Amino acid sequence: MKKIGRLCVITDTIIQNKYSHFDIARFAIRGGADIIQFRDKRMSTGELLETALKIRSLCKKNKVMFIVNDRVDIALLSNSDGVHLGSEDIQISEARKLLGQRKIIGGTAHNIDEAVQAEKDGADYLGYGHIFATQSKIKTTPPVGLIELKKVCKIIKIPILAVGGIDTNNAKSVISAGAHGMAVIGAVVKSSDPAKAVKNLREQIYE
């Protein structure tokens, strides 16, 4: 099983525009994030690659895992550590053919059936949620909650990163439920001090 970090910061410039993707990556690394996931749905392919290469270089220098959201082509061209795929993206099994066995592939799951399927398809880790209510993405379904998280953590063998509405007030509860770690957006990118926000979240995981 590949080694997966426990604190993933997902970059975002939609719910805030004060910081660039690169700024967020820099703050997150300073605060102690294990994984940077570069996520942008609006950039052109050229812009995505240019930004990915910059963040990749920063992550490599600091020995932090770099994951590209959705785009297998950008993951390949930037030589990222891997890719994170949602239900509307290329299938995990197809991405594996392109990326090979050494790269990391994360899958998204919103329920136990999806989690089981993603594991079966060969995902190295799962982003599972949304656990709590979140303003970072538009959701059409209610939060799955901690009880459901606990259930899925007992069934799935690959690492689970809980996602959705996680902050310093509830971070410890997702770890107690059995999650390997967490992926966060709003708690970091909307903070007045993103590096400190990451440091505080890290303490909830590792103390």
N, C-alpha and C positions, 0 to 999 in steps of 0.2 A: 504493500500500500504506500502511495506517495505521501510525503510529508506536507501537510496543509497547515498554513498559519491559522491563528485563532481570531485575529482581529482584522477584518477587511474593511477598508474605506472605499466607497464607491464615489467617484468624482461626478460632479453635477454642476451645470451652469444654467439650469432652467429655474430651479426654485430659489436661486440666488445668482447675481451677476457681479458680485464684488470681487470674487476670486476666479482665476482661470483654472482649468483642469490641472495645469502644471503647478500652480500655487497650492491647490488642495493636496496634491501628491506630496509636495515639499513639506507642508505643515503636518500631514498625516505621518510621514516618515519621522519627522522630528519628535512627534508625540509617541512613537513606538508602534505604529501599525505594522502588521506582518505581511499584508497583501494590499496592493493598490489595484482597484478595478476601474479601468478607464471606460466611461459610459457616456456616449453622446449620440443622439438620434438625429441631429440636425446638420452636422458638419458634412462637407463634401468629402469624397474619398481621399483626395489630396490632403485636406486639412486633418483628417483623422490620422493619416499615416505620419504626417509631420509631427503632430502632437504625441502620437504613440511612441515615435522614435525618441523624442525628448524625455518622456516619462520613463521609457525603458532604460535609457542611459542613467537617469537619476536612481532608479530602483537597483540597477546592477551595481552601481557604485556603493550603495548602502545595503546590499545583500537582502533586498526586500522583493517578494514575489510580485510579478507584474502580469495582470490578467486583462485581456481585452474583452469587452462586452459585445456579444452578437457576431462580430465580424471575423470569420476565420481567415479571410484574405489579409486583413490588417494584422492579425495575430502572427501569420506567417511572415509577412513582409517586415514587421518590426522585430521579429524573433522574440516575441513575448514568451513568458513561461507557460502561457495557455490561454484558453478562451472560456467565457461563461455564456451558456446558451439557454434561451427561453423557449417556450413552446412554439413560437412562430418562426424560430430560426432553423438553420440546417440541423438535421438529426444528429444526435451524439455519435451514433455508429458511423455516419458519413464523415463527420468532422474528424473522427479517429483515423480514418483512411488517409485523410489529407495531412493531419498533424503528426501521426505516428504514435508510438506507445509512450515515448518519454515526456511529451507535453501533457499539461494538466487540462482536463476538461471538466468544468462545473456545469451542473444542470439545475434548472429551476423546478420546484415542485410546490403545489398549493394544497395537496392532499396526499393521503397515504398511497393511493393507487399510482399517482404520478411519481411519487418518491420511489416506489418499488420498480416502476418501469425504467426510470432514469438510472437506477443502480444496475438493473439488468442490461441496459444498453451500453454500460461501460463508463458512466460518469465517475470521476475521481472524488468528487465531493458534491454536496447538494446545498443550494440556497433555498431554505424552506420558510414559507410564510405566505402572507404577512401575519406576524404573530400578534401585534397590537395595531390599533388604528394609526394610520400614517398620512401625512400630507405631501410626502415626497413623490408619490405616484398616484394616479387616479385608479381607484379600486372599485370593482363592481360586485365584489363579494365581501362578506364580513371577515374580521380577523379570525384566524384559526385558534388562537389562544394557547395557553401553556399546557393544558391537558392533552390537546391534540399533538403538540410538540413532543411531549413526554412519550406518547404512544409511538410516534414515528421514530423517535430516537432508540426505542427498544427493538424495532423491527429492522431498521437500516444499519448496515455494517460500515458503510463509508462515512467520513466526517460530515456532520450537518452544521452549516452556518445559518443560524436563525436570522431572519430579516424582517423589517417592517416595524416602525415605531419604537425602535430600541434606543434607550438613552441611559444615562447613569442611574436613573431611578429604578429601572427594571432589568438592567443588564445581568445582574447577579441571578435573577429568577430564571432566565433562559439557560444559564449554565447549570443551575440546580435541576432544571428539567431534563438535562442530559445532552444539550447541544455542545458540540465541539467548540463552537465559537459563534461569532456574529458578523454580519455585514451591515454597515450603517451608512446613511447618507445625511439626512437632515440634522442629526445630533452633532455632526461635525461641520458640514458646509454652511449651516446657518448660525454657527457659534461666532461670538465676537473674538474668540481666541481658539481657533481650530486645533492647534497643536496641544493646548491644555485639555480640550475636550477629548482628544484621542488618548492622552495620558490618563485621564480619569476613567475612561472606559476600559483601558488596559488593566488598570488596577482592579476593576471589578472581575475581570477574567482570571487574572494570575495571582491574586492575593490568597 
